[in-house]
Amino acid sequence: MRELSVTKITETIRGLCIEANQILPESLAALLRESPKKEQNLLGKEVLCDLCRNLEAARELNVPICQDTGMAVVFIELGQDVHLVDGNLAEAVNRGVAAGYLEGYLRCSVVEDPVRRDRNTGDNTPAILHLSLVPGEQVKITVAPKGFGSENMSAVKMLTPSATPERIVAEVAEVLRLAGGNPCPPVVVGVGIGGDFELAALLAKKALCRDVSLRHPDPFYQEMERQMLDAVNALGIGPQGFGGRVTALAVNIETYPTHIAGLPLAVNVGCHVTRHAERVL
């Protein structure tokens, strides 16, 4: 049994909040840098070049890639042989988020009451925490700041099991058609298929945290990822909604077994700065 102080988790999350908001994952940055070569619309090409320059400026100046520094989504894979000491895990997570956002001068965008919206919490807490138990003595922490321009364009659809792969592809493309330029394309699209209502959404969020250079291990879903990417790019929305063929940079699918009577489908849209950073303790 390994003992781990939650103060270490706090400090790690503090750093990850700042890092994720300033540095895009390299695989996604590479796709963005290559995207102007694929865009034929001149205005779209100029926009993509501006976005690439923005990435470099954020890295050089140690400032956020985007002014919407998101709501902090924290995934923790906790080894079953780890004994956490020195405090409460959820409180430690929120202390880390608060420290990261305040010390990193990141915009705090969380309101305490979702309807009355009369008070900002002041430190971007509480975070959204997803905790899972895994074998071993390690703790994997992923921080994914989620901007809401893209989050607002996401959707969950409860399809029937008669839905064909073609229908599923079309449903994903329709979510992006309705989104238009609102999620700041070119986007990354996370797709969750299976489970139930809430798990499908979680799968889609996890899909956004997968390295965009990695395809689904099942060739069947690899092909669906390709078809979805082609279908979204065929919409002609283009960079920042100005028209063109680069509307999406990647589509990632995550799946889970489901009930014979249903086919849950969730689409979580990420903007061109779909941010996340991780550490293993």
MIDOSE-1310 file (N, C-alpha, C; in nm, 2 decimals, decimal comma, always signed):
residues 281
mrel	+0,08/-0,12/+0,00/+0,00/+0,00/+0,00/+0,09/+0,12/+0,00; +0,06/+0,21/-0,09/+0,14/+0,34/-0,11/+0,06/+0,45/-0,05; +0,13/+0,53/+0,03/+0,06/+0,65/+0,09/+0,09/+0,77/+0,00; -0,01/+0,86/-0,03/+0,01/+0,98/-0,11/-0,06/+1,09/-0,04
svtk	+0,01/+1,20/-0,02/-0,06/+1,31/+0,04/-0,14/+1,39/-0,07; -0,26/+1,43/-0,03/-0,35/+1,50/-0,12/-0,29/+1,64/-0,16; -0,19/+1,68/-0,07/-0,13/+1,81/-0,11/-0,05/+1,80/-0,24; +0,00/+1,68/-0,27/+0,07/+1,66/-0,39/-0,03/+1,67/-0,51
itet	-0,15/+1,62/-0,49/-0,25/+1,63/-0,59/-0,29/+1,77/-0,62; -0,30/+1,85/-0,51/-0,33/+1,99/-0,52/-0,23/+2,06/-0,60; -0,10/+2,04/-0,57/+0,01/+2,11/-0,64/+0,01/+2,07/-0,79; -0,01/+1,94/-0,82/-0,01/+1,89/-0,95/-0,12/+1,96/-1,04
irgl	-0,24/+1,96/-0,98/-0,35/+2,02/-1,05/-0,33/+2,17/-1,07; -0,27/+2,24/-0,97/-0,24/+2,38/-0,99/-0,16/+2,40/-1,12; -0,05/+2,32/-1,13/+0,03/+2,33/-1,25/-0,03/+2,29/-1,38; -0,11/+2,19/-1,37/-0,18/+2,14/-1,50/-0,28/+2,24/-1,55
ciea	-0,35/+2,32/-1,46/-0,45/+2,42/-1,50/-0,38/+2,53/-1,58; -0,26/+2,57/-1,54/-0,18/+2,67/-1,61/-0,13/+2,62/-1,74; -0,07/+2,50/-1,73/-0,01/+2,44/-1,85/-0,11/+2,42/-1,96; -0,22/+2,36/-1,92/-0,32/+2,32/-2,02/-0,38/+2,45/-2,09
nqil	-0,39/+2,56/-2,02/-0,44/+2,68/-2,08/-0,34/+2,76/-2,16; -0,21/+2,72/-2,15/-0,11/+2,79/-2,23/-0,05/+2,71/-2,34; -0,05/+2,58/-2,33/+0,02/+2,50/-2,43/-0,07/+2,39/-2,48; -0,10/+2,39/-2,61/-0,19/+2,29/-2,67/-0,11/+2,16/-2,69
pesl	-0,18/+2,04/-2,67/-0,12/+1,92/-2,69/-0,05/+1,91/-2,83; +0,07/+1,86/-2,83/+0,15/+1,87/-2,96/+0,09/+1,81/-3,08; +0,02/+1,70/-3,06/-0,05/+1,63/-3,17/-0,16/+1,72/-3,23; -0,23/+1,79/-3,15/-0,33/+1,88/-3,20/-0,27/+2,01/-3,26
aall	-0,17/+2,06/-3,20/-0,10/+2,17/-3,25/-0,04/+2,14/-3,39; +0,01/+2,02/-3,41/+0,06/+1,98/-3,54/-0,05/+1,98/-3,65; -0,17/+1,93/-3,61/-0,28/+1,93/-3,70/-0,32/+2,07/-3,74; -0,32/+2,16/-3,64/-0,35/+2,30/-3,67/-0,25/+2,36/-3,76
resp	-0,12/+2,33/-3,74/-0,02/+2,39/-3,82/-0,02/+2,34/-3,97; -0,07/+2,22/-3,99/-0,08/+2,16/-4,12/-0,21/+2,20/-4,19; -0,31/+2,25/-4,12/-0,44/+2,28/-4,17/-0,44/+2,38/-4,28; -0,36/+2,49/-4,28/-0,37/+2,59/-4,39/-0,34/+2,53/-4,53
kkeq	-0,26/+2,42/-4,53/-0,23/+2,35/-4,66/-0,35/+2,29/-4,72; -0,45/+2,25/-4,63/-0,57/+2,18/-4,68/-0,68/+2,28/-4,71; -0,67/+2,40/-4,67/-0,78/+2,50/-4,69/-0,76/+2,57/-4,82; -0,87/+2,57/-4,90/-0,86/+2,65/-5,03/-0,92/+2,78/-5,02
nllg	-1,01/+2,80/-4,92/-1,07/+2,93/-4,90/-0,97/+3,03/-4,85; -0,94/+3,14/-4,92/-0,83/+3,23/-4,88/-0,85/+3,29/-4,75; -0,98/+3,33/-4,72/-1,00/+3,39/-4,58/-0,98/+3,28/-4,48; -1,03/+3,16/-4,50/-1,01/+3,05/-4,41/-0,87/+3,02/-4,39
kevl	-0,79/+3,02/-4,49/-0,64/+3,00/-4,48/-0,58/+3,10/-4,39; -0,62/+3,23/-4,41/-0,56/+3,34/-4,33/-0,60/+3,32/-4,18; -0,72/+3,28/-4,16/-0,77/+3,26/-4,02/-0,68/+3,15/-3,96; -0,66/+3,04/-4,03/-0,58/+2,93/-3,97/-0,44/+2,97/-3,94
cdlc	-0,38/+3,05/-4,03/-0,25/+3,10/-4,00/-0,24/+3,19/-3,88; -0,35/+3,27/-3,86/-0,36/+3,35/-3,74/-0,37/+3,27/-3,62; -0,44/+3,16/-3,62/-0,46/+3,07/-3,51/-0,32/+3,00/-3,47; -0,25/+2,97/-3,58/-0,11/+2,91/-3,55/-0,02/+3,01/-3,48
rnle	-0,03/+3,14/-3,53/+0,05/+3,24/-3,47/+0,01/+3,26/-3,32; -0,12/+3,25/-3,30/-0,17/+3,27/-3,16/-0,11/+3,16/-3,07; -0,10/+3,04/-3,12/-0,04/+2,93/-3,04/+0,10/+2,96/-3,00; +0,18/+3,01/-3,09/+0,32/+3,04/-3,06/+0,33/+3,16/-2,97
aare	+0,24/+3,26/-2,99/+0,25/+3,38/-2,90/+0,22/+3,34/-2,75; +0,12/+3,25/-2,74/+0,08/+3,20/-2,60/+0,20/+3,13/-2,54; +0,26/+3,05/-2,61/+0,38/+2,97/-2,56/+0,49/+3,07/-2,52; +0,52/+3,16/-2,61/+0,64/+3,25/-2,59/+0,61/+3,35/-2,47
lnvp	+0,48/+3,40/-2,46/+0,45/+3,50/-2,36/+0,40/+3,45/-2,23; +0,38/+3,31/-2,23/+0,32/+3,25/-2,11/+0,18/+3,31/-2,07; +0,10/+3,31/-2,17/-0,04/+3,36/-2,16/-0,13/+3,26/-2,21; -0,26/+3,26/-2,17/-0,36/+3,16/-2,22/-0,37/+3,16/-2,37
icqd	-0,40/+3,05/-2,43/-0,42/+3,04/-2,57/-0,55/+3,11/-2,61; -0,65/+3,10/-2,52/-0,78/+3,16/-2,54/-0,83/+3,24/-2,42; -0,90/+3,34/-2,44/-0,95/+3,42/-2,32/-1,05/+3,34/-2,24; -1,12/+3,25/-2,30/-1,21/+3,16/-2,22/-1,13/+3,05/-2,17
tgma	-1,08/+3,06/-2,05/-1,00/+2,96/-1,99/-1,08/+2,84/-1,93; -1,21/+2,84/-1,95/-1,29/+2,72/-1,93/-1,33/+2,69/-1,79; -1,41/+2,59/-1,78/-1,45/+2,53/-1,66/-1,36/+2,40/-1,64; -1,29/+2,39/-1,53/-1,19/+2,28/-1,51/-1,26/+2,15/-1,49
vvfi	-1,23/+2,06/-1,59/-1,28/+1,92/-1,58/-1,15/+1,84/-1,54; -1,17/+1,76/-1,43/-1,05/+1,68/-1,38/-1,09/+1,54/-1,38; -1,01/+1,46/-1,45/-1,02/+1,31/-1,45/-0,91/+1,26/-1,36; -0,94/+1,17/-1,26/-0,84/+1,11/-1,18/-0,86/+0,96/-1,18
elgq	-0,76/+0,89/-1,22/-0,76/+0,74/-1,22/-0,67/+0,71/-1,10; -0,74/+0,66/-0,99/-0,68/+0,64/-0,86/-0,65/+0,49/-0,85; -0,52/+0,46/-0,83/-0,48/+0,32/-0,81/-0,54/+0,27/-0,68; -0,59/+0,14/-0,68/-0,66/+0,08/-0,57/-0,56/+0,06/-0,45
dvhl	-0,43/+0,06/-0,48/-0,33/+0,04/-0,37/-0,27/+0,17/-0,32; -0,34/+0,28/-0,35/-0,30/+0,41/-0,30/-0,38/+0,45/-0,18; -0,32/+0,49/-0,08/-0,39/+0,54/+0,04/-0,37/+0,69/+0,05; -0,48/+0,77/+0,02/-0,46/+0,91/+0,03/-0,47/+0,96/+0,17
vdgn	-0,38/+1,05/+0,21/-0,37/+1,11/+0,34/-0,37/+1,26/+0,34; -0,38/+1,32/+0,45/-0,37/+1,46/+0,47/-0,49/+1,54/+0,42; -0,61/+1,48/+0,41/-0,72/+1,56/+0,37/-0,82/+1,49/+0,27; -0,92/+1,57/+0,23/-1,02/+1,52/+0,14/-0,98/+1,54/+0,00
laea	-1,00/+1,44/-0,09/-0,96/+1,44/-0,23/-1,03/+1,55/-0,30; -1,17/+1,56/-0,29/-1,24/+1,66/-0,37/-1,20/+1,80/-0,33; -1,18/+1,83/-0,20/-1,13/+1,96/-0,15/-0,99/+1,99/-0,21; -0,91/+1,88/-0,21/-0,77/+1,90/-0,26/-0,77/+1,94/-0,41
vnrg	-0,86/+1,88/-0,49/-0,88/+1,91/-0,63/-0,92/+2,05/-0,65; -1,02/+2,10/-0,57/-1,06/+2,24/-0,58/-0,96/+2,34/-0,54; -0,88/+2,30/-0,44/-0,77/+2,39/-0,40/-0,67/+2,41/-0,51; -0,64/+2,30/-0,58/-0,55/+2,30/-0,69/-0,60/+2,39/-0,81
vaag	-0,73/+2,37/-0,84/-0,79/+2,45/-0,94/-0,79/+2,60/-0,90; -0,83/+2,63/-0,78/-0,83/+2,77/-0,74/-0,69/+2,83/-0,75; -0,59/+2,76/-0,70/-0,45/+2,81/-0,70/-0,41/+2,83/-0,85; -0,44/+2,74/-0,93/-0,39/+2,75/-1,07/-0,46/+2,87/-1,14
yleg	-0,59/+2,89/-1,12/-0,65/+2,99/-1,19/-0,62/+3,13/-1,14; -0,60/+3,14/-1,00/-0,56/+3,27/-0,95/-0,42/+3,30/-0,97; -0,33/+3,21/-0,95/-0,18/+3,23/-0,96/-0,15/+3,25/-1,11; -0,22/+3,18/-1,20/-0,19/+3,18/-1,34/-0,26/+3,30/-1,41
ylrc	-0,34/+3,38/-1,34/-0,41/+3,49/-1,39/-0,51/+3,44/-1,50; -0,57/+3,33/-1,48/-0,67/+3,27/-1,57/-0,81/+3,32/-1,54; -0,89/+3,34/-1,64/-1,02/+3,40/-1,62/-1,11/+3,30/-1,54; -1,17/+3,35/-1,44/-1,26/+3,27/-1,36/-1,41/+3,29/-1,41
svve	-1,47/+3,18/-1,45/-1,60/+3,19/-1,52/-1,71/+3,11/-1,46; -1,69/+3,07/-1,34/-1,79/+2,98/-1,28/-1,89/+3,06/-1,19; -2,02/+3,05/-1,21/-2,12/+3,12/-1,13/-2,17/+3,02/-1,03; -2,20/+3,06/-0,91/-2,24/+2,97/-0,80/-2,38/+2,92/-0,83
dpvr	-2,47/+3,00/-0,87/-2,61/+2,95/-0,90/-2,63/+2,95/-1,05; -2,67/+2,83/-1,11/-2,68/+2,82/-1,25/-2,79/+2,90/-1,32; -2,89/+2,94/-1,24/-3,01/+3,01/-1,30/-3,01/+3,16/-1,26; -2,99/+3,19/-1,13/-2,99/+3,33/-1,09/-2,86/+3,40/-1,13
rdrn	-2,75/+3,33/-1,14/-2,62/+3,37/-1,19/-2,58/+3,51/-1,13; -2,60/+3,52/-1,00/-2,57/+3,65/-0,94/-2,44/+3,66/-0,86; -2,36/+3,55/-0,86/-2,23/+3,56/-0,79/-2,13/+3,46/-0,86; -2,02/+3,52/-0,89/-1,91/+3,44/-0,94/-1,84/+3,38/-0,82
tgdn	-1,80/+3,25/-0,83/-1,73/+3,19/-0,72/-1,59/+3,25/-0,69; -1,54/+3,32/-0,79/-1,41/+3,39/-0,77/-1,28/+3,32/-0,79; -1,29/+3,18/-0,80/-1,16/+3,11/-0,82/-1,18/+2,99/-0,92; -1,29/+2,99/-1,00/-1,32/+2,89/-1,10/-1,35/+2,75/-1,04
tpai	-1,38/+2,75/-0,91/-1,43/+2,63/-0,85/-1,58/+2,64/-0,83; -1,64/+2,52/-0,81/-1,59/+2,39/-0,81/-1,56/+2,33/-0,95; -1,46/+2,24/-0,95/-1,43/+2,17/-1,07/-1,53/+2,06/-1,10; -1,53/+2,01/-1,22/-1,60/+1,88/-1,25/-1,51/+1,77/-1,23
lhls	-1,53/+1,68/-1,14/-1,44/+1,58/-1,10/-1,50/+1,44/-1,14; -1,42/+1,37/-1,22/-1,45/+1,23/-1,26/-1,35/+1,14/-1,20; -1,39/+1,05/-1,11/-1,29/+0,97/-1,03/-1,32/+0,82/-1,07; -1,21/+0,75/-1,10/-1,23/+0,61/-1,13/-1,12/+0,53/-1,06
lvpg	-1,15/+0,41/-1,01/-1,05/+0,32/-0,95/-0,99/+0,23/-1,05; -0,86/+0,22/-1,04/-0,79/+0,13/-1,13/-0,68/+0,05/-1,05; -0,64/-0,06/-1,11/-0,53/-0,14/-1,04/-0,41/-0,06/-1,02; -0,33/-0,09/-0,92/-0,19/-0,04/-0,90/-0,18/+0,07/-0,80
eqvk	-0,06/+0,13/-0,80/-0,02/+0,23/-0,70/+0,01/+0,37/-0,76; -0,05/+0,40/-0,87/-0,03/+0,53/-0,94/-0,16/+0,61/-0,94; -0,14/+0,73/-0,96/-0,26/+0,82/-0,97/-0,23/+0,91/-1,10; -0,32/+0,89/-1,20/-0,31/+0,96/-1,32/-0,42/+1,08/-1,31
itva	-0,37/+1,20/-1,34/-0,45/+1,32/-1,33/-0,45/+1,39/-1,47; -0,57/+1,41/-1,52/-0,59/+1,49/-1,64/-0,68/+1,61/-1,61; -0,63/+1,72/-1,65/-0,70/+1,85/-1,64/-0,74/+1,90/-1,78; -0,87/+1,91/-1,80/-0,92/+1,96/-1,93/-1,01/+2,08/-1,92
pkgf	-0,95/+2,20/-1,93/-1,03/+2,32/-1,92/-1,12/+2,33/-2,04; -1,25/+2,34/-2,01/-1,35/+2,33/-2,12/-1,42/+2,47/-2,14; -1,39/+2,53/-2,25/-1,46/+2,65/-2,29/-1,61/+2,62/-2,33; -1,70/+2,72/-2,30/-1,84/+2,69/-2,32/-1,89/+2,74/-2,46
gsen	-1,81/+2,81/-2,54/-1,85/+2,83/-2,67/-1,87/+2,70/-2,75; -1,78/+2,61/-2,72/-1,80/+2,47/-2,79/-1,89/+2,38/-2,70; -1,88/+2,39/-2,57/-1,95/+2,30/-2,49/-2,10/+2,32/-2,51; -2,14/+2,44/-2,54/-2,29/+2,47/-2,56/-2,34/+2,41/-2,69
msav	-2,25/+2,37/-2,78/-2,29/+2,31/-2,91/-2,30/+2,16/-2,90; -2,28/+2,10/-2,79/-2,27/+1,96/-2,77/-2,42/+1,90/-2,76; -2,43/+1,77/-2,77/-2,57/+1,71/-2,77/-2,56/+1,56/-2,73; -2,67/+1,52/-2,67/-2,69/+1,37/-2,65/-2,82/+1,33/-2,72
kmlt	-2,81/+1,22/-2,79/-2,92/+1,17/-2,87/-2,94/+1,02/-2,83; -3,07/+0,99/-2,80/-3,10/+0,85/-2,76/-3,16/+0,78/-2,88; -3,08/+0,72/-2,96/-3,12/+0,65/-3,08/-3,18/+0,51/-3,05; -3,25/+0,46/-3,14/-3,29/+0,32/-3,13/-3,19/+0,23/-3,19
psat	-3,19/+0,10/-3,15/-3,09/+0,01/-3,20/-3,09/-0,02/-3,35; -3,20/+0,03/-3,42/-3,21/+0,01/-3,56/-3,13/+0,12/-3,64; -3,07/+0,21/-3,57/-2,99/+0,31/-3,63/-2,86/+0,25/-3,70; -2,84/+0,28/-3,82/-2,73/+0,23/-3,90/-2,61/+0,31/-3,87
peri	-2,49/+0,26/-3,91/-2,37/+0,34/-3,90/-2,38/+0,47/-3,98; -2,45/+0,46/-4,10/-2,47/+0,58/-4,18/-2,55/+0,69/-4,10; -2,65/+0,64/-4,03/-2,74/+0,73/-3,95/-2,66/+0,79/-3,84; -2,57/+0,72/-3,78/-2,49/+0,77/-3,67/-2,40/+0,88/-3,72
vaev	-2,33/+0,85/-3,83/-2,25/+0,95/-3,89/-2,33/+1,08/-3,93; -2,45/+1,06/-3,98/-2,53/+1,18/-4,02/-2,57/+1,26/-3,90; -2,60/+1,19/-3,79/-2,64/+1,26/-3,66/-2,53/+1,34/-3,61; -2,41/+1,29/-3,61/-2,29/+1,37/-3,57/-2,27/+1,49/-3,66
aevl	-2,28/+1,47/-3,79/-2,27/+1,58/-3,88/-2,37/+1,69/-3,86; -2,50/+1,65/-3,82/-2,60/+1,74/-3,80/-2,58/+1,83/-3,68; -2,52/+1,77/-3,57/-2,49/+1,85/-3,46/-2,39/+1,96/-3,50; -2,29/+1,93/-3,58/-2,20/+2,03/-3,62/-2,26/+2,13/-3,72
rlag	-2,35/+2,08/-3,80/-2,42/+2,18/-3,89/-2,49/+2,28/-3,82; -2,57/+2,24/-3,71/-2,64/+2,33/-3,63/-2,55/+2,42/-3,55; -2,43/+2,37/-3,52/-2,33/+2,46/-3,44/-2,28/+2,57/-3,53; -2,26/+2,54/-3,65/-2,20/+2,65/-3,74/-2,07/+2,70/-3,69
gnpc	-2,05/+2,83/-3,69/-1,92/+2,88/-3,65/-1,92/+2,91/-3,50; -2,02/+2,88/-3,42/-2,02/+2,91/-3,28/-1,91/+2,84/-3,20; -1,87/+2,72/-3,23/-1,77/+2,66/-3,14/-1,63/+2,69/-3,18; -1,61/+2,80/-3,26/-1,47/+2,84/-3,30/-1,40/+2,73/-3,38
ppvv	-1,45/+2,69/-3,49/-1,38/+2,59/-3,57/-1,25/+2,64/-3,63; -1,16/+2,55/-3,66/-1,18/+2,40/-3,67/-1,18/+2,34/-3,53; -1,28/+2,24/-3,53/-1,31/+2,18/-3,40/-1,24/+2,04/-3,39; -1,25/+1,99/-3,27/-1,22/+1,85/-3,24/-1,36/+1,79/-3,19
vgvg	-1,40/+1,68/-3,24/-1,53/+1,62/-3,21/-1,51/+1,49/-3,12; -1,56/+1,49/-3,00/-1,56/+1,37/-2,92/-1,69/+1,30/-2,93; -1,69/+1,18/-2,96/-1,82/+1,10/-2,98/-1,82/+0,99/-2,88; -1,93/+0,98/-2,81/-1,95/+0,86/-2,72/-2,07/+0,78/-2,77
iggd	-2,04/+0,65/-2,78/-2,15/+0,56/-2,83/-2,16/+0,45/-2,73; -2,29/+0,43/-2,68/-2,31/+0,32/-2,59/-2,33/+0,36/-2,45; -2,33/+0,27/-2,36/-2,36/+0,29/-2,22/-2,50/+0,33/-2,20; -2,53/+0,44/-2,12/-2,66/+0,50/-2,11/-2,65/+0,65/-2,12
fela	-2,76/+0,72/-2,09/-2,77/+0,86/-2,11/-2,64/+0,94/-2,06; -2,61/+0,92/-1,93/-2,50/+1,00/-1,88/-2,36/+0,95/-1,92; -2,35/+0,81/-1,93/-2,22/+0,76/-1,97/-2,18/+0,79/-2,11; -2,27/+0,80/-2,20/-2,24/+0,84/-2,34/-2,18/+0,98/-2,34
alla	-2,23/+1,07/-2,26/-2,17/+1,21/-2,25/-2,03/+1,20/-2,19; -2,01/+1,12/-2,09/-1,88/+1,11/-2,03/-1,78/+1,05/-2,13; -1,82/+0,95/-2,21/-1,74/+0,89/-2,31/-1,70/+1,00/-2,41; -1,79/+1,08/-2,45/-1,76/+1,19/-2,55/-1,66/+1,28/-2,49
kkal	-1,67/+1,32/-2,36/-1,57/+1,41/-2,30/-1,44/+1,34/-2,29; -1,43/+1,21/-2,26/-1,31/+1,14/-2,26/-1,24/+1,14/-2,40; -1,33/+1,12/-2,50/-1,28/+1,12/-2,63/-1,20/+1,24/-2,67; -1,25/+1,36/-2,62/-1,18/+1,48/-2,65/-1,04/+1,49/-2,58
crdv	-1,02/+1,41/-2,48/-0,89/+1,40/-2,41/-0,79/+1,30/-2,47; -0,84/+1,23/-2,57/-0,75/+1,13/-2,64/-0,66/+1,20/-2,74; -0,54/+1,16/-2,75/-0,44/+1,21/-2,84/-0,50/+1,20/-2,98; -0,51/+1,31/-3,06/-0,57/+1,31/-3,19/-0,49/+1,23/-3,29
slrh	-0,37/+1,19/-3,26/-0,30/+1,10/-3,35/-0,33/+0,96/-3,33; -0,41/+0,92/-3,23/-0,45/+0,78/-3,20/-0,59/+0,76/-3,25; -0,61/+0,66/-3,33/-0,74/+0,62/-3,38/-0,80/+0,51/-3,29; -0,93/+0,49/-3,30/-0,99/+0,38/-3,22/-0,93/+0,25/-3,26
pdpf	-0,91/+0,16/-3,16/-0,84/+0,04/-3,19/-0,92/-0,06/-3,27; -1,05/-0,04/-3,28/-1,13/-0,13/-3,37/-1,14/-0,07/-3,51; -1,10/-0,14/-3,61/-1,10/-0,09/-3,75/-1,24/-0,04/-3,79; -1,35/-0,10/-3,74/-1,49/-0,06/-3,77/-1,51/+0,09/-3,72
yqem	-1,47/+0,12/-3,60/-1,48/+0,25/-3,55/-1,38/+0,35/-3,61; -1,26/+0,30/-3,64/-1,17/+0,38/-3,71/-1,23/+0,44/-3,84; -1,30/+0,35/-3,92/-1,37/+0,39/-4,04/-1,48/+0,49/-4,01; -1,55/+0,47/-3,90/-1,66/+0,57/-3,86/-1,59/+0,70/-3,83
erqm	-1,48/+0,70/-3,76/-1,41/+0,83/-3,73/-1,38/+0,90/-3,86; -1,33/+0,83/-3,96/-1,29/+0,89/-4,09/-1,42/+0,95/-4,16; -1,52/+0,87/-4,16/-1,65/+0,91/-4,22/-1,71/+1,03/-4,16; -1,70/+1,04/-4,02/-1,75/+1,15/-3,95/-1,67/+1,28/-3,98
ldav	-1,54/+1,26/-3,98/-1,45/+1,38/-4,01/-1,48/+1,43/-4,15; -1,50/+1,34/-4,25/-1,53/+1,38/-4,39/-1,66/+1,45/-4,40; -1,76/+1,39/-4,32/-1,90/+1,45/-4,33/-1,90/+1,59/-4,27; -1,83/+1,61/-4,16/-1,83/+1,74/-4,09/-1,76/+1,84/-4,18
nalg	-1,64/+1,80/-4,24/-1,57/+1,89/-4,33/-1,64/+1,92/-4,46; -1,73/+1,83/-4,50/-1,81/+1,86/-4,62/-1,92/+1,96/-4,60; -1,94/+2,00/-4,47/-2,05/+2,10/-4,44/-2,01/+2,24/-4,50; -1,88/+2,26/-4,52/-1,84/+2,39/-4,57/-1,84/+2,51/-4,47
igpq	-1,85/+2,48/-4,34/-1,85/+2,58/-4,24/-1,72/+2,66/-4,23; -1,61/+2,58/-4,23/-1,47/+2,64/-4,24/-1,42/+2,70/-4,11; -1,30/+2,75/-4,12/-1,23/+2,81/-4,00/-1,31/+2,93/-3,95; -1,35/+2,93/-3,82/-1,42/+3,03/-3,76/-1,56/+3,06/-3,82
gfgg	-1,61/+2,97/-3,91/-1,73/+2,99/-3,97/-1,73/+3,07/-4,10; -1,61/+3,10/-4,15/-1,60/+3,19/-4,27/-1,60/+3,11/-4,40; -1,63/+2,98/-4,39/-1,64/+2,90/-4,51/-1,51/+2,83/-4,54; -1,52/+2,70/-4,60/-1,40/+2,63/-4,63/-1,42/+2,48/-4,60
rvta	-1,31/+2,41/-4,62/-1,32/+2,26/-4,60/-1,25/+2,21/-4,47; -1,19/+2,30/-4,39/-1,13/+2,26/-4,26/-1,23/+2,31/-4,15; -1,33/+2,23/-4,13/-1,42/+2,26/-4,02/-1,38/+2,18/-3,89; -1,33/+2,06/-3,91/-1,29/+1,98/-3,80/-1,15/+1,93/-3,83
lavn	-1,07/+1,92/-3,72/-0,93/+1,86/-3,73/-0,93/+1,71/-3,70; -1,02/+1,67/-3,61/-1,02/+1,53/-3,58/-1,15/+1,49/-3,52; -1,19/+1,36/-3,53/-1,30/+1,30/-3,46/-1,25/+1,18/-3,38; -1,28/+1,18/-3,26/-1,24/+1,06/-3,17/-1,37/+1,00/-3,12
iety	-1,38/+0,87/-3,13/-1,49/+0,79/-3,08/-1,45/+0,70/-2,96; -1,53/+0,70/-2,86/-1,52/+0,61/-2,75/-1,65/+0,53/-2,74; -1,64/+0,40/-2,71/-1,76/+0,32/-2,70/-1,77/+0,24/-2,57; -1,89/+0,19/-2,54/-1,91/+0,11/-2,42/-2,03/+0,02/-2,45
pthi	-2,04/-0,10/-2,40/-2,16/-0,19/-2,42/-2,29/-0,11/-2,37; -2,40/-0,15/-2,43/-2,52/-0,08/-2,40/-2,64/-0,19/-2,40; -2,76/-0,14/-2,36/-2,88/-0,22/-2,35/-2,93/-0,26/-2,49; -2,99/-0,37/-2,51/-3,04/-0,42/-2,64/-3,14/-0,32/-2,70
aglp	-3,21/-0,25/-2,61/-3,32/-0,16/-2,66/-3,28/-0,02/-2,69; -3,15/+0,01/-2,68/-3,11/+0,15/-2,70/-2,98/+0,17/-2,77; -2,95/+0,29/-2,81/-2,82/+0,32/-2,87/-2,79/+0,47/-2,84; -2,74/+0,50/-2,72/-2,70/+0,63/-2,68/-2,59/+0,69/-2,77
lavn	-2,60/+0,81/-2,80/-2,50/+0,88/-2,88/-2,48/+1,02/-2,83; -2,36/+1,05/-2,79/-2,32/+1,19/-2,74/-2,22/+1,25/-2,83; -2,23/+1,38/-2,85/-2,13/+1,45/-2,93/-2,08/+1,57/-2,84; -1,96/+1,57/-2,80/-1,90/+1,68/-2,73/-1,80/+1,75/-2,82
vgch	-1,83/+1,88/-2,84/-1,76/+1,96/-2,94/-1,65/+2,03/-2,86; -1,53/+2,02/-2,92/-1,42/+2,10/-2,87/-1,37/+2,20/-2,97; -1,33/+2,32/-2,93/-1,29/+2,42/-3,02/-1,15/+2,39/-3,07; -1,09/+2,48/-3,15/-0,96/+2,46/-3,21/-0,85/+2,45/-3,10
vtrh	-0,88/+2,50/-2,98/-0,79/+2,48/-2,86/-0,86/+2,38/-2,76; -0,87/+2,26/-2,81/-0,92/+2,15/-2,72/-0,81/+2,11/-2,62; -0,81/+2,17/-2,50/-0,70/+2,17/-2,41/-0,70/+2,06/-2,31; -0,59/+2,00/-2,28/-0,58/+1,90/-2,17/-0,43/+1,88/-2,14
aerv	-0,40/+1,85/-2,02/-0,27/+1,82/-1,97/-0,28/+1,71/-1,87; -0,18/+1,62/-1,86/-0,19/+1,51/-1,76/-0,05/+1,49/-1,70; -0,06/+1,43/-1,58/+0,06/+1,38/-1,50/+0,02/+1,25/-1,44; +0,12/+1,17/-1,41/+0,11/+1,04/-1,34/+0,19/+1,06/-1,21
l	+0,13/+1,04/-1,10/+0,20/+1,05/-0,97/+0,23/+0,91/-0,91
